């Protein structure tokens, strides 16, 4: 492949990544109602009695109480951050389905991204190194002398003339 084609492929790949990231960051609509906010917040917390279920999915009395507390806080005008703080103060950070993105716990978010970036860079470097060795130009006199000396040594070793 020529360098222009490879360059064009890289531009297309980077463009596709940029479009995918942009689409993922676009908001899904206008302002949310209090009911939607309460539902979204309930999906962020794990049920205190269930394994792996969110408060929004669970029907246990503890989950119902947490949902009611969330709805009461939202109706009272609390922000999402205030609701999260109130629930985590009451039950601890273990109730969060997604770990907080600060402090040492932020490594959960940063390390996979860093590994991905380094992996893509390493793959690009390896592919760049594997490019056609003759793409840099024709062999020079030193290359031809090296090949001739190798062939002469090989002929001597095998007894050919």
N, CA, C and O of each residue as an XYZ file, in Angstrom:
644
protein
N       0.839     -1.173      0.000
C       0.000      0.000      0.000
C       0.886      1.239      0.000
O       1.938      1.276      0.638
N       0.444      2.219     -0.710
C       1.219      3.457     -0.752
C       0.966      4.264      0.520
O       0.007      4.025      1.253
N       1.838      5.205      0.751
C       1.705      6.034      1.950
C       0.445      6.879      1.898
O      -0.160      7.158      2.934
N       0.046      7.286      0.712
C      -1.183      8.089      0.602
C      -2.400      7.288      1.011
O      -3.284      7.794      1.702
N      -2.445      6.031      0.582
C      -3.583      5.181      0.933
C      -3.602      4.942      2.443
O      -4.652      5.025      3.080
N      -2.425      4.642      3.011
C      -2.366      4.438      4.460
C      -2.759      5.703      5.210
O      -3.481      5.636      6.204
N      -2.293      6.845      4.742
C      -2.659      8.106      5.368
C      -4.154      8.345      5.303
O      -4.763      8.792      6.275
N      -4.744      8.045      4.154
C      -6.189      8.216      4.002
C      -6.953      7.275      4.932
O      -7.968      7.660      5.513
N      -6.460      6.030      5.073
C      -7.113      5.083      5.970
C      -7.046      5.556      7.422
O      -8.015      5.412      8.166
N      -5.919      6.113      7.821
C      -5.796      6.642      9.174
C      -6.761      7.803      9.388
O      -7.397      7.891     10.439
N      -6.877      8.682      8.418
C      -7.784      9.823      8.535
C      -9.228      9.332      8.664
O      -9.992      9.853      9.477
N      -9.601      8.330      7.864
C     -10.953      7.780      7.931
C     -11.194      7.127      9.293
O     -12.257      7.305      9.888
N     -10.211      6.373      9.788
C     -10.365      5.717     11.086
C     -10.505      6.737     12.209
O     -11.365      6.588     13.076
N      -9.680      7.755     12.201
C      -9.770      8.793     13.233
C     -11.083      9.563     13.130
O     -11.670      9.936     14.145
N     -11.540      9.798     11.907
C     -12.833     10.463     11.722
C     -13.974      9.630     12.276
O     -14.890     10.162     12.903
N     -13.922      8.326     12.047
C     -14.970      7.434     12.569
C     -14.973      7.433     14.092
O     -16.036      7.430     14.712
N     -13.795      7.435     14.692
C     -13.707      7.473     16.151
C     -14.269      8.794     16.677
O     -15.001      8.813     17.667
N     -13.923      9.894     16.012
C     -14.419     11.205     16.445
C     -15.942     11.273     16.356
O     -16.592     11.807     17.255
N     -16.511     10.739     15.281
C     -17.969     10.741     15.127
C     -18.615      9.887     16.213
O     -19.619     10.289     16.801
N     -18.047      8.714     16.482
C     -18.609      7.830     17.507
C     -18.578      8.493     18.877
O     -19.547      8.408     19.631
N     -17.479      9.145     19.201
C     -17.391      9.825     20.491
C     -18.361     10.999     20.570
O     -18.954     11.243     21.620
N     -18.525     11.721     19.475
C     -19.448     12.858     19.460
C     -20.886     12.400     19.666
O     -21.633     13.011     20.430
N     -21.275     11.328     18.986
C     -22.635     10.813     19.122
C     -22.877     10.347     20.552
O     -23.970     10.530     21.088
N     -21.870      9.750     21.170
C     -22.016      9.275     22.539
C     -22.156     10.388     23.553
O     -22.698     10.174     24.637
N     -21.676     11.572     23.221
C     -21.715     12.680     24.174
C     -22.935     13.577     24.010
O     -23.178     14.435     24.859
N     -23.698     13.404     22.957
C     -24.866     14.256     22.713
C     -25.946     13.940     23.737
O     -26.220     12.775     24.026
N     -26.545     14.968     24.272
C     -27.619     14.806     25.255
C     -28.829     14.178     24.576
O     -29.049     14.356     23.379
N     -29.607     13.441     25.359
C     -30.729     12.709     24.785
C     -32.044     13.460     24.823
O     -33.088     12.855     24.584
N     -32.041     14.711     25.104
C     -33.298     15.436     25.089
C     -33.256     16.669     25.973
O     -32.196     17.131     26.397
N     -34.431     17.176     26.229
C     -34.550     18.392     27.017
C     -34.490     18.105     28.507
O     -33.960     17.081     28.939
N     -35.041     19.024     29.279
C     -34.992     18.868     30.734
C     -35.820     17.667     31.190
O     -36.859     17.344     30.613
N     -35.330     17.026     32.231
C     -36.007     15.844     32.759
C     -37.040     16.262     33.803
O     -36.885     17.275     34.486
N     -38.079     15.470     33.907
C     -39.064     15.698     34.965
C     -38.503     15.158     36.275
O     -37.494     14.452     36.288
N     -39.165     15.496     37.370
C     -38.722     14.991     38.671
C     -38.813     13.464     38.723
O     -37.957     12.812     39.322
N     -39.831     12.902     38.109
C     -39.969     11.443     38.074
C     -38.817     10.796     37.314
O     -38.281      9.774     37.743
N     -38.432     11.397     36.175
C     -37.303     10.859     35.406
C     -36.003     10.971     36.198
O     -35.186     10.050     36.199
N     -35.818     12.107     36.870
C     -34.609     12.276     37.692
C     -34.560     11.224     38.784
O     -33.514     10.615     39.009
N     -35.682     11.001     39.469
C     -35.726     10.016     40.555
C     -35.443      8.616     40.010
O     -34.729      7.837     40.641
N     -36.002      8.294     38.842
C     -35.768      6.975     38.226
C     -34.294      6.818     37.841
O     -33.692      5.778     38.107
N     -33.712      7.846     37.218
C     -32.301      7.797     36.824
C     -31.397      7.646     38.043
O     -30.432      6.882     38.016
N     -31.710      8.373     39.106
C     -30.916      8.263     40.329
C     -31.065      6.882     40.965
O     -30.089      6.327     41.471
N     -32.262      6.328     40.945
C     -32.485      4.998     41.526
C     -31.691      3.933     40.777
O     -31.310      2.922     41.367
N     -31.437      4.144     39.490
C     -30.656      3.178     38.706
C     -29.169      3.239     39.036
O     -28.424      2.335     38.659
N     -28.722      4.279     39.730
C     -27.311      4.421     40.087
C     -26.940      3.691     41.373
O     -25.759      3.491     41.656
N     -27.946      3.290     42.157
C     -27.677      2.695     43.462
C     -28.028      1.216     43.472
O     -29.015      0.788     42.874
N     -27.189      0.441     44.171
C     -27.438     -0.994     44.322
C     -28.406     -1.216     45.476
O     -28.396     -0.495     46.474
N     -29.211     -2.198     45.313
C     -30.142     -2.569     46.383
C     -29.332     -3.044     47.585
O     -28.422     -3.857     47.423
N     -29.642     -2.552     48.797
C     -28.884     -2.963     49.980
C     -29.052     -4.446     50.332
O     -28.197     -5.017     51.009
N     -30.140     -5.072     49.884
C     -30.403     -6.471     50.219
C     -30.176     -7.426     49.052
O     -30.050     -8.631     49.267
N     -30.121     -6.916     47.815
C     -30.024     -7.778     46.637
C     -28.590     -7.805     46.116
O     -27.797     -6.904     46.392
N     -28.282     -8.831     45.375
C     -26.954     -8.926     44.760
C     -27.069     -8.549     43.288
O     -27.675     -9.275     42.500
N     -26.487     -7.416     42.925
C     -26.407     -7.037     41.520
C     -27.617     -6.312     40.957
O     -27.623     -5.991     39.769
N     -28.627     -6.043     41.745
C     -29.799     -5.328     41.255
C     -29.739     -3.877     41.697
O     -29.246     -3.549     42.777
N     -30.256     -3.020     40.830
C     -30.340     -1.615     41.221
C     -31.584     -1.403     42.082
O     -32.487     -2.239     42.118
N     -31.605     -0.282     42.761
C     -32.767      0.080     43.576
C     -34.000      0.217     42.686
O     -35.115     -0.083     43.113
N     -33.798      0.672     41.444
C     -34.936      0.853     40.533
C     -35.561     -0.482     40.139
O     -36.763     -0.541     39.880
N     -34.771     -1.556     40.089
C     -35.271     -2.864     39.642
C     -35.832     -3.709     40.782
O     -36.734     -4.518     40.566
N     -35.317     -3.529     41.971
C     -35.643     -4.399     43.091
C     -37.009     -4.072     43.695
O     -37.467     -2.930     43.653
N     -37.645     -5.100     44.258
C     -38.940     -4.909     44.926
C     -38.842     -5.155     46.426
O     -39.863     -5.222     47.109
N     -37.622     -5.290     46.946
C     -37.465     -5.519     48.387
C     -37.865     -4.260     49.156
O     -37.819     -3.157     48.611
N     -38.253     -4.422     50.407
C     -38.632     -3.255     51.213
C     -37.505     -2.214     51.324
O     -37.775     -1.012     51.331
N     -36.265     -2.663     51.410
C     -35.143     -1.713     51.504
C     -35.039     -0.877     50.231
O     -34.824      0.333     50.305
N     -35.188     -1.507     49.065
C     -35.119     -0.788     47.802
C     -36.278      0.194     47.667
O     -36.101      1.312     47.184
N     -37.466     -0.232     48.097
C     -38.628      0.662     48.056
C     -38.382      1.879     48.942
O     -38.724      2.999     48.563
N     -37.792      1.669     50.122
C     -37.492      2.785     51.027
C     -36.470      3.732     50.404
O     -36.610      4.950     50.521
N     -35.451      3.195     49.748
C     -34.442      4.046     49.109
C     -35.088      4.842     47.972
O     -34.821      6.034     47.816
N     -35.939      4.182     47.176
C     -36.637      4.903     46.092
C     -37.501      6.025     46.641
O     -37.533      7.120     46.081
N     -38.200      5.757     47.733
C     -39.042      6.784     48.343
C     -38.191      7.944     48.865
O     -38.580      9.104     48.731
N     -37.039      7.640     49.455
C     -36.138      8.690     49.943
C     -35.622      9.529     48.779
O     -35.549     10.754     48.880
N     -35.264      8.878     47.677
C     -34.792      9.603     46.487
C     -35.895     10.519     45.974
O     -35.647     11.690     45.685
N     -37.122      9.987     45.860
C     -38.247     10.789     45.365
C     -38.523     11.973     46.295
O     -38.812     13.074     45.826
N     -38.436     11.751     47.611
C     -38.670     12.826     48.573
C     -37.614     13.921     48.427
O     -37.940     15.107     48.462
N     -36.341     13.524     48.262
C     -35.268     14.508     48.106
C     -35.415     15.291     46.798
O     -35.204     16.503     46.770
N     -35.776     14.598     45.720
C     -35.969     15.269     44.427
C     -37.134     16.248     44.512
O     -37.041     17.369     44.014
N     -38.232     15.828     45.143
C     -39.397     16.718     45.302
C     -39.056     17.929     46.160
O     -39.630     19.003     45.979
N     -38.120     17.758     47.097
C     -37.721     18.866     47.969
C     -36.758     19.821     47.267
O     -36.371     20.843     47.834
N     -36.368     19.489     46.028
C     -35.512     20.387     45.259
C     -34.021     20.088     45.358
O     -33.199     20.909     44.952
N     -33.667     18.938     45.883
C     -32.249     18.583     45.988
C     -31.680     18.300     44.599
O     -32.368     17.765     43.730
N     -30.419     18.666     44.406
C     -29.747     18.366     43.137
C     -29.367     16.891     43.109
O     -29.412     16.211     44.134
N     -28.994     16.403     41.932
C     -28.571     15.006     41.808
C     -27.378     14.721     42.716
O     -27.311     13.669     43.352
N     -26.436     15.663     42.773
C     -25.253     15.483     43.618
C     -25.634     15.406     45.091
O     -25.061     14.619     45.844
N     -26.599     16.221     45.501
C     -27.043     16.202     46.894
C     -27.740     14.876     47.228
O     -27.562     14.333     48.318
N     -28.525     14.368     46.288
C     -29.203     13.082     46.512
C     -28.163     11.972     46.636
O     -28.250     11.134     47.534
N     -27.171     11.967     45.730
C     -26.115     10.949     45.794
C     -25.375     11.024     47.127
O     -25.111     10.000     47.757
N     -25.042     12.237     47.549
C     -24.315     12.404     48.810
C     -25.150     11.899     49.987
O     -24.623     11.249     50.889
N     -26.433     12.193     49.978
C     -27.312     11.786     51.084
C     -27.425     10.263     51.167
O     -27.368      9.684     52.252
N     -27.588      9.619     50.000
C     -27.735      8.159     49.993
C     -26.412      7.482     50.364
O     -26.407      6.513     51.123
N     -25.301      7.980     49.841
C     -24.010      7.363     50.181
C     -23.625      7.637     51.633
O     -22.940      6.818     52.245
N     -24.045      8.763     52.196
C     -23.802      9.008     53.626
C     -24.558      7.988     54.477
O     -24.076      7.536     55.515
N     -25.729      7.648     54.016
C     -26.572      6.725     54.781
C     -26.120      5.272     54.632
O     -26.115      4.523     55.610
N     -25.734      4.859     53.394
C     -25.423      3.452     53.140
C     -23.949      3.185     52.830
O     -23.531      2.027     52.812
N     -23.164      4.220     52.589
C     -21.754      4.030     52.240
C     -21.564      3.964     50.732
O     -22.530      3.834     49.981
N     -20.296      4.055     50.288
C     -19.991      4.027     48.849
C     -20.292      2.675     48.216
O     -20.367      2.576     46.991
N     -20.465      1.639     49.020
C     -20.754      0.306     48.476
C     -22.096      0.262     47.754
O     -22.331     -0.628     46.937
N     -22.967      1.202     48.045
C     -24.286      1.222     47.424
C     -24.234      1.762     45.991
O     -25.196      1.602     45.240
N     -23.131      2.393     45.607
C     -23.003      2.923     44.250
C     -22.719      1.799     43.261
O     -21.809      0.997     43.474
N     -23.497      1.736     42.178
C     -23.244      0.731     41.147
C     -22.016      1.076     40.316
O     -21.338      0.179     39.815
N     -21.721      2.358     40.164
C     -20.507      2.815     39.461
C     -19.629      3.514     40.491
O     -20.103      4.396     41.207
N     -18.361      3.134     40.577
C     -17.502      3.761     41.576
C     -17.305      5.244     41.296
O     -17.388      5.670     40.144
N     -17.046      6.035     42.327
C     -16.823      7.462     42.105
C     -15.571      7.678     41.262
O     -14.627      6.890     41.328
N     -15.567      8.740     40.477
C     -14.435      8.987     39.579
C     -13.465      9.988     40.196
O     -13.096     10.977     39.563
N     -13.061      9.728     41.418
C     -12.089     10.596     42.074
C     -11.242      9.753     43.020
O     -11.655      8.671     43.438
N     -10.065     10.249     43.352
C      -9.162      9.545     44.249
C      -8.594      8.285     43.615
O      -8.481      8.193     42.392
N      -8.244      7.328     44.442
C      -7.645      6.077     43.968
C      -8.635      5.286     43.121
O      -8.236      4.578     42.197
N      -9.910      5.403     43.430
C     -10.934      4.669     42.683
C     -10.987      5.123     41.224
O     -11.456      4.377     40.366
N     -10.514      6.332     40.934
C     -10.532      6.819     39.549
C      -9.655      5.971     38.637
O      -9.803      6.012     37.415
N      -8.748      5.206     39.222
C      -7.927      4.308     38.407
C      -8.795      3.298     37.652
O      -8.419      2.837     36.575
N      -9.952      2.959     38.217
C     -10.870      2.051     37.534
C     -11.288      2.627     36.182
O     -11.530      1.883     35.231
N     -11.371      3.956     36.101
C     -11.775      4.603     34.864
C     -10.575      4.930     33.983
O     -10.676      4.854     32.759
N      -9.447      5.289     34.578
C      -8.301      5.795     33.821
C      -7.462      4.667     33.219
O      -7.037      4.764     32.067
N      -7.222      3.605     33.979
C      -6.316      2.545     33.524
C      -6.798      1.885     32.227
O      -5.986      1.719     31.316
N      -8.065      1.500     32.094
C      -8.475      0.885     30.822
C      -8.309      1.821     29.620
O      -7.937      1.378     28.534
N      -8.582      3.097     29.815
C      -8.406      4.053     28.719
C      -6.930      4.171     28.359
O      -6.579      4.181     27.180
N      -6.064      4.260     29.365
C      -4.624      4.366     29.117
C      -4.101      3.112     28.416
O      -3.292      3.210     27.493
N      -4.556      1.944     28.845
C      -4.129      0.699     28.200
C      -4.586      0.684     26.743
O      -3.829      0.270     25.865
N      -5.787      1.122     26.481
C      -6.282      1.177     25.103
C      -5.472      2.117     24.235
O      -5.130      1.775     23.103
N      -5.159      3.299     24.749
C      -4.381      4.274     23.979
C      -2.980      3.740     23.696
O      -2.490      3.838     22.571
N      -2.338      3.175     24.717
C      -0.993      2.628     24.526
C      -1.027      1.452     23.548
O      -0.117      1.309     22.731
N      -2.054      0.613     23.616
C      -2.168     -0.525     22.699
C      -2.324     -0.071     21.255
O      -1.692     -0.626     20.356
N      -3.155      0.925     21.031
C      -3.347      1.439     19.666
C      -2.054      2.077     19.163
O      -1.694      1.900     17.999
N      -1.353      2.813     20.019
C      -0.088      3.426     19.613
C       0.952      2.355     19.297
O       1.681      2.476     18.313
N       1.029      1.316     20.112
C       1.990      0.235     19.863
C       1.656     -0.495     18.568
O       2.555     -0.831     17.798
N       0.376     -0.742     18.323
C      -0.020     -1.395     17.078
C       0.349     -0.536     15.874
O       0.854     -1.046     14.873
N       0.096      0.766     15.971
C       0.485      1.671     14.885
C       1.975      1.660     14.651
O       2.421      1.673     13.504
N       2.763      1.636     15.725
C       4.221      1.599     15.594
C       4.670      0.307     14.934
O       5.530      0.332     14.054
N       4.099     -0.829     15.346
C       4.473     -2.121     14.758
C       4.108     -2.161     13.285
O       4.902     -2.621     12.464
N       2.927     -1.689     12.939
C       2.530     -1.681     11.526
C       3.426     -0.745     10.716
O       3.738     -1.041      9.563
N       3.834      0.354     11.288
C       4.728      1.277     10.600
C       6.077      0.610     10.363
O       6.679      0.790      9.304
N       6.560     -0.163     11.342
C       7.852     -0.835     11.201
C       7.794     -1.973     10.185
O       8.814     -2.309      9.584
N       6.628     -2.567      9.982
C       6.497     -3.682      9.057
C       6.246     -3.244      7.621
O       6.002     -4.079      6.750
N       6.302     -1.967      7.376
C       6.026     -1.502      6.024
C       7.027     -2.117      5.050
O       8.013     -2.712      5.486
N       6.805     -1.991      3.773
C       7.635     -2.580      2.727
C       9.062     -2.039      2.838
O       9.273     -0.831      2.738
N      10.053     -2.933      3.047
C      11.421     -2.435      3.214
C      11.979     -1.795      1.947
O      12.904     -0.986      2.020
N      11.433     -2.144      0.796
C      11.922     -1.554     -0.447
C      11.225     -0.233     -0.758
O      11.545      0.422     -1.749
N      10.274      0.158      0.087
C       9.578      1.416     -0.154
C      10.506      2.614      0.040
O      10.230      3.705     -0.459
N      11.594      2.412      0.758
C      12.536      3.503      0.995
C      13.435      3.748     -0.203
O      14.160      4.743     -0.211
N      13.423      2.895     -1.211
C      14.266      3.100     -2.391
C      14.884      1.795     -2.862
O      14.711      0.746     -2.241
N      15.596      1.877     -3.950
C      16.263      0.705     -4.507
C      17.488      0.353     -3.676
O      18.041      1.206     -2.982
N      17.916     -0.928     -3.750
C      19.124     -1.306     -3.022
C      20.336     -0.549     -3.574
O      20.445     -0.319     -4.779
N      21.233     -0.170     -2.680
C      22.425      0.542     -3.116
C      23.577     -0.451     -3.308
O      23.391     -1.662     -3.188
N      24.753      0.072     -3.604
C      25.918     -0.765     -3.891
C      26.304     -1.610     -2.687
O      26.731     -2.753     -2.850
N      26.163     -1.067     -1.481
C      26.510     -1.828     -0.285
C      25.600     -3.043     -0.134
O      26.054     -4.119      0.253
N      24.313     -2.869     -0.440
C      23.379     -3.994     -0.378
C      23.748     -5.065     -1.397
O      23.733     -6.257     -1.092
N      24.080     -4.629     -2.607
C      24.450     -5.585     -3.655
C      25.734     -6.319     -3.297
O      25.844     -7.517     -3.559
N      26.716     -5.626     -2.700
C      27.958     -6.278     -2.276
C      27.684     -7.306     -1.187
O      28.280     -8.383     -1.186
N      26.788     -6.983     -0.262
C      26.442     -7.908      0.811
C      25.801     -9.171      0.254
O      26.145    -10.273      0.680
N      24.887     -9.033     -0.678
C      24.226    -10.188     -1.288
C      25.244    -11.013     -2.063
O      25.229    -12.241     -1.976
N      26.138    -10.359     -2.826
C      27.150    -11.071     -3.609
C      28.088    -11.855     -2.698
O      28.433    -12.995     -3.009
N      28.510    -11.259     -1.568
C      29.413    -11.975     -0.664
C      28.701    -13.159     -0.013
O      29.312    -14.208      0.191
N      27.429    -13.006      0.312
C      26.675    -14.116      0.877
C      26.562    -15.256     -0.123
O      26.761    -16.419      0.229
N      26.244    -14.926     -1.359
C      26.109    -15.964     -2.384
C      27.437    -16.657     -2.637
O      27.465    -17.863     -2.885
N      28.556    -15.904     -2.579
C      29.881    -16.512     -2.781
C      30.205    -17.461     -1.629
O      30.714    -18.557     -1.861
N      29.918    -17.055     -0.393
C      30.172    -17.922      0.755
C      29.315    -19.175      0.688
O      29.771    -20.266      1.030
N      28.107    -19.020      0.261
C      27.193    -20.155      0.159
C      27.675    -21.121     -0.923
O      27.608    -22.338     -0.749
N      28.151    -20.585     -2.017
C      28.652    -21.432     -3.102
C      29.891    -22.206     -2.636
O      30.037    -23.381     -2.974
N      30.770    -21.583     -1.882
C      31.955    -22.260     -1.370
C      31.571    -23.359     -0.394
O      32.150    -24.445     -0.418
N      30.599    -23.084      0.460
C      30.191    -24.053      1.472
C      29.529    -25.267      0.874
O      29.670    -26.372      1.398
N      28.813    -25.084     -0.209
C      28.111    -26.205     -0.836
C      28.945    -26.851     -1.939
O      28.558    -27.884     -2.486
N      30.061    -26.261     -2.259
C      30.936    -26.822     -3.263
C      30.517    -26.487     -4.689
O      30.981    -27.129     -5.631
N      29.663    -25.509     -4.861
C      29.254    -25.100     -6.207
C      30.271    -24.133     -6.765
O      31.020    -23.510     -6.012
N      30.304    -24.002     -8.062
C      31.276    -23.069     -8.625
C      30.601    -21.883     -9.254
O      31.275    -20.995     -9.778
